[in-house]
Amino acid sequence: MKNIRDQERCWDELAGEKEFPTPFLSESFAKHVEKEMNILDVGCGYGRTLNELHNYGFKNLIGVDFSDAMIKRGLGSYPYLNLIKTDGEKLPFQDNEFDSVILIGVLTSNVRTIKQEKLINEISRVLRNNGILYLSDFLLNHDERNLKRYAKYEDKYGIYGVFELPEGLILRHHTVEHILELTNNYEKLLFEKTVFRTMNGNISNGFYYLGRKK
Ligand SMILES: C[S@@+](CC[C@H](N)C(=O)[O-])C[C@H]1O[C@@H](n2cnc3c(N)ncnc32)[C@H](O)[C@@H]1O
């Protein structure tokens, strides 16, 4: 398994060229999170979701990403946003500091379940009780191209749904059960299956999730 620094380098190399098209459910989010609340976007990329929230009237926004190049691109495009490079593990914030945390398309590139659990635990640490988690990511697909790559990489990674991209990224598509297990410390407010366009222009199953920290 390539280590976290390899994945960080891959994202750095992609920062200049990729657009992330996953839609953000701002209306659903705004039903649970008020405009003055503190919001953290983990794995914020070049800040497009925070910029959407900024335009929607949200005021207290912070984004973190382990890719320096993503952060630089974000600050270039949206200089008024607060975007910080982190180490990909520890969040540089105090316990209960945020009213809401956003995690979009990040589980997919942290493929080990233990890594995903650590990420969610760290998010739960900085999110206050009754705080809102907005999560969106990829689900397993059933078309020939995906079935072939899931089968090819299952032995190597020991997880069905993991595959490598030519760019060097290792990604995971998930079962619904896995996502619900990861979020079992949250009260599920919304779970909606959808079909996304990926950053490479393909189609993939995905989901939107909103949960309240118990
Ligand atoms: C598919 S992109 C999505 C970016 C953003 N959430 C969006 O939807 O526009 C995944 C992002 O997560 C970042 N990332 C992946 N694992 C991370 C980790 N453990 N800590 C911080 N950032 C991470 C990558 O650098 C990349 O910018």
The ligand as a Gaussian input file, in Angstrom:
#p B3LYP/6-31G(d) Opt

LIG

0 1
 C      -12.138000      14.168000      -4.579000
 S      -11.342000      15.541000      -3.824000
 C      -12.750000      16.391000      -3.176000
 C      -12.454000      17.796000      -2.748000
 C      -13.624000      18.562000      -2.134000
 N      -14.127000      17.897000      -0.942000
 C      -14.721000      18.772000      -3.154000
 O      -15.712000      18.022000      -3.098000
 O      -14.558000      19.660000      -3.978000
 C      -10.601000      14.847000      -2.368000
 C       -9.760000      15.850000      -1.601000
 O       -9.477000      15.304000      -0.318000
 C       -8.128000      15.571000       0.008000
 N       -7.761000      14.537000       1.001000
 C       -7.767000      13.195000       0.832000
 N       -7.448000      12.576000       1.984000
 C       -7.252000      13.559000       2.901000
 C       -6.908000      13.544000       4.284000
 N       -6.696000      12.403000       4.939000
 N       -6.801000      14.729000       4.931000
 C       -6.986000      15.906000       4.251000
 N       -7.308000      15.975000       2.938000
 C       -7.448000      14.804000       2.281000
 C       -7.393000      15.542000      -1.314000
 O       -6.200000      16.266000      -1.291000
 C       -8.427000      16.178000      -2.252000
 O       -8.279000      17.571000      -2.326000

